[in-house]
Amino acid sequence: MKPHLTFTLQSSNKKTGPMPVSTSDRKTCPTACPFYDAGCYAAYGPLGGMWKGLSAAGPDSTFKNGNGNVLTFGWQAFLKMVHKLDANAIWRHNQAGDLPGDDNTIDATALGELVKANKGKRGFTYTHKPMDNAANAAAVAKANANGFTINLSADNMSEADELAALNIGPVVVVLSDSISGNSKLHTPSGHRVVVCPATYRDDVTCKSCGLCQIATRKTIVGFPAHGAAKKKAAAIVAAL
């Protein structure tokens, strides 16, 4: 089953900045993700309420969120909107949710359609889908080679090294909530980890930074556990 989504052409999120942002329903999330049941930042606060409403709604419908209604889109309608974005536009796929496909498996056909719709744009996203699945890894590698950036999400420094060694895409990693500012960090194998500047600088957004959109980068981007569930997330990271 293809995901259904919301698509905001100009996000009001102060961290992403005024860029187009999509959200996919929760069925896209892999149960392999350690934050699936607890600790996911997207399950709390205003985003959590919106995500819950989206996940309960069907495609091409509406759901109430705050004082208004939010439109949902089926997969093909979403692709048409991506295709119509301005050339070279930077945009984020999935402020919540994951790549198309149920549970731990990527729908390679649907992902290929998204890569095609993104041609000439600078779309990027993150995935917790397991990369020990050869088909998943191949689909991600192909997307990164063809202009749609998929960051591999690691849950600790050791896993960041493992994902980097696959050489199929850039890597991000969850850090302890005690990390703040421009800390100098390295993985056990020596990969440099840069703390996301939007997490500690008010003058930086995803749109102005763009680091996560660079598919060829070798630097790993670190995100300190954050949001209402940051203590839960930090405890999961510590346990891993």
C-alpha positions in Angstrom: 0.0 0.0 0.0 1.3 3.4 -1.0 1.6 6.0 1.8 -0.7 9.0 2.1 0.8 12.3 3.0 0.5 16.0 3.8 2.6 18.4 1.8 3.2 22.0 3.0 4.8 24.2 0.4 6.2 26.6 3.1 6.8 25.2 6.5 6.4 27.4 9.5 8.8 25.2 11.5 11.6 27.4 12.7 14.1 24.6 12.5 13.4 23.6 8.9 12.8 27.2 7.7 10.3 28.2 5.0 10.8 25.2 2.7 8.4 22.6 1.3 7.9 19.7 3.8 6.0 16.4 3.6 4.7 14.0 6.3 4.0 10.4 5.7 1.6 8.2 7.6 2.9 6.1 10.5 2.6 2.8 8.6 5.7 3.7 6.7 7.8 3.5 9.9 9.8 0.4 10.4 9.3 -1.6 13.6 13.0 -2.2 13.5 13.5 1.4 14.6 14.3 1.5 18.4 12.1 4.6 18.7 9.1 3.0 17.1 7.2 2.5 20.4 8.8 5.3 22.5 11.2 8.2 22.2 10.2 9.3 18.7 10.2 13.1 18.7 7.5 13.2 16.0 5.0 11.5 18.2 4.7 14.4 20.6 3.7 18.0 20.6 2.0 19.8 17.7 3.7 17.5 15.1 2.5 14.5 17.0 -1.1 15.6 16.9 -0.9 16.3 13.2 0.8 13.0 12.5 -1.8 11.1 14.5 -4.6 12.8 12.5 -2.9 12.1 9.2 -2.3 8.4 10.0 -5.9 7.9 10.9 -7.2 9.7 7.8 -7.2 8.2 4.3 -5.7 9.7 1.2 -7.3 12.6 -0.6 -9.3 13.6 2.5 -9.1 16.1 5.4 -8.6 15.9 9.1 -9.0 18.4 11.9 -5.8 19.9 13.3 -5.9 22.8 15.7 -8.4 25.4 14.4 -8.4 24.2 10.8 -8.5 21.3 8.4 -5.5 19.6 6.8 -5.6 18.1 3.3 -4.1 14.6 2.7 -2.8 13.4 -0.6 -2.4 10.0 -2.2 1.0 9.0 -3.6 0.4 10.0 -7.2 -1.1 13.4 -6.2 2.0 14.0 -4.0 4.4 13.1 -6.8 2.7 15.7 -9.1 3.3 18.4 -6.4 6.9 17.4 -6.1 7.3 17.6 -9.8 5.9 21.1 -9.9 8.4 22.5 -7.4 10.8 25.1 -8.7 14.0 24.0 -10.2 16.8 23.6 -7.6 14.3 23.9 -4.8 15.4 22.4 -1.5 12.7 20.4 0.3 12.4 17.9 3.0 10.5 14.6 2.6 9.1 13.4 5.9 9.3 15.5 9.0 7.6 12.4 10.3 7.2 9.0 8.7 9.7 7.0 6.6 10.2 5.9 3.0 7.4 4.3 1.1 6.8 0.7 2.0 5.2 -1.2 4.9 7.1 -1.8 8.0 10.8 -2.6 7.4 10.7 -3.0 3.6 11.2 -0.2 1.1 8.8 -0.1 -1.9 11.5 0.3 -4.5 9.1 1.1 -7.3 7.4 3.9 -5.3 10.8 5.3 -4.3 11.9 5.3 -7.9 8.8 7.3 -8.8 9.8 9.9 -6.1 13.3 10.1 -7.4 12.0 10.8 -10.9 9.6 13.5 -9.6 12.4 15.1 -7.7 14.6 15.4 -10.8 16.1 19.0 -10.9 15.1 19.6 -7.3 17.1 19.1 -4.1 14.9 16.8 -2.0 16.3 15.0 1.0 15.1 12.7 3.8 16.1 10.2 6.5 15.4 6.5 6.9 15.4 4.0 9.7 14.6 1.2 7.4 17.1 -1.6 8.0 20.0 -1.6 5.6 21.0 -5.3 6.2 18.2 -5.9 3.7 20.0 -6.0 0.4 17.0 -4.7 -1.6 16.6 -1.8 0.8 20.3 -0.9 0.5 20.1 -1.1 -3.3 17.1 1.2 -3.5 18.7 3.8 -1.2 22.0 3.7 -3.2 20.1 4.2 -6.5 18.2 7.2 -5.0 21.3 8.8 -3.7 23.1 8.3 -7.1 20.2 10.0 -8.9 19.6 13.2 -7.1 17.3 12.3 -4.1 19.3 12.3 -0.9 18.5 9.7 1.7 20.4 9.9 5.0 20.9 6.6 6.8 19.8 7.0 10.5 22.2 5.5 13.1 21.3 5.1 16.7 24.8 5.3 18.1 28.4 6.0 17.0 29.2 2.3 16.3 26.2 1.9 14.0 27.1 5.2 12.3 30.4 3.5 11.3 28.6 0.4 10.1 26.3 2.5 7.9 29.1 4.7 6.6 31.0 1.5 5.5 28.1 0.5 3.2 29.0 3.5 1.0 25.4 3.9 -0.2 24.6 7.3 1.2 25.3 9.9 3.9 24.8 9.1 7.6 23.2 10.9 10.5 23.3 9.8 14.1 21.3 10.3 17.3 23.4 11.8 20.1 22.9 12.0 23.9 20.8 14.9 25.0 23.8 16.1 27.0 25.5 17.1 23.7 25.2 20.8 23.0 26.8 23.4 20.8 29.6 22.8 18.3 31.1 19.8 20.0 34.1 18.1 18.4 33.0 14.5 18.0 34.3 11.4 16.1 33.0 7.8 15.7 35.2 4.9 16.9 36.5 4.5 13.3 37.4 8.2 13.1 34.5 9.7 11.1 33.9 13.3 12.0 30.5 14.0 13.5 29.1 17.6 13.1 26.3 18.5 15.5 23.4 19.9 13.4 23.8 23.7 13.7 20.0 24.3 13.7 19.9 22.5 17.1 22.0 25.2 18.8 21.9 28.3 16.5 18.8 30.4 16.0 20.1 31.9 12.8 20.4 28.5 11.0 17.7 26.4 9.5 17.6 23.3 7.3 17.0 25.6 4.3 19.9 27.9 5.0 22.3 25.0 6.0 21.6 22.3 3.4 24.2 19.9 4.8 21.8 17.0 5.0 20.9 17.4 1.4 24.5 16.7 0.2 24.5 13.0 -0.8 28.3 12.8 -1.3 29.3 14.2 2.0 31.5 12.1 4.3 30.8 14.0 7.5 28.2 12.5 9.7 25.6 14.8 11.1 24.6 14.4 14.7 21.3 15.2 16.3 21.1 15.4 20.1 18.0 13.7 21.4 15.3 16.4 21.5 11.6 17.1 21.9 9.2 16.1 24.6 10.6 12.5 24.6 14.3 13.4 24.6 14.9 11.7 27.9 13.4 8.5 26.6 15.3 8.8 23.4 18.6 9.4 25.2 18.0 6.4 27.4 17.4 4.2 24.3 20.6 5.5 22.8 22.5 4.8 26.0 21.1 1.3 26.2 22.1 0.6 22.6 
